Amino acid sequence: MNSFAATAAELRKTVTQCQPMLAELANLTTSDRPQPAKWSKKEILGHLLDSASNNHQRFVRAALQGNLVFPGYDQAPLVELQRFRSMEWKFLVEFWAAYNLFLAHVISALPADAATAMCAIGKNQPATLEWVAEDYVAHLKHHLNQILDTTFATSYGARA
């Protein structure tokens, strides 16, 4: 199994395991911020939707064009702008799950030789597309742990 197939399988498994747990959370409580400067569960999930959108473009463009430079991501203003706290939790969960299952499909379709395409993202050190895909799943799991108040599957990928 190539690295993209393994990453896609891990993403698919994570979404399948977490979607029911996310769906159990109440709409009202997911809007609450634990502290004024901390994101609510809705804002964290919204941030993951933003991450999915940004990474979708990275995956397909780098696979088709090779080494690329991508803009950085100014997360706090983007989360604030999109007002995720005012959205219905059920919609956010369903959209998040559908988009990530689609991304699992996209990642599994990436050609193995695209794994070494270099991606420069904002001010970060350039990284291979393989690393970007693995880090995407690790980043997703990190934030799912925050939402679900758990230590769900932190061993995969580069982020803690």
Secondary structure, 3 states (H helix, E strand, C coil): CCHHHHHHHHHHHHHHHHHHHHHCCCCCHHHCCCCCCCCCHHHHHHHHHHHHHHHHHHHHHHHHHCCEEECCCCHHHHHHHHCHHHCCHHHHHHHHHHHHHHHHHHHHHCCHHHHHCEEEECCCCCEEHHHHHHHHHHHHHHHHHHHHCCCCCCCCCCCC
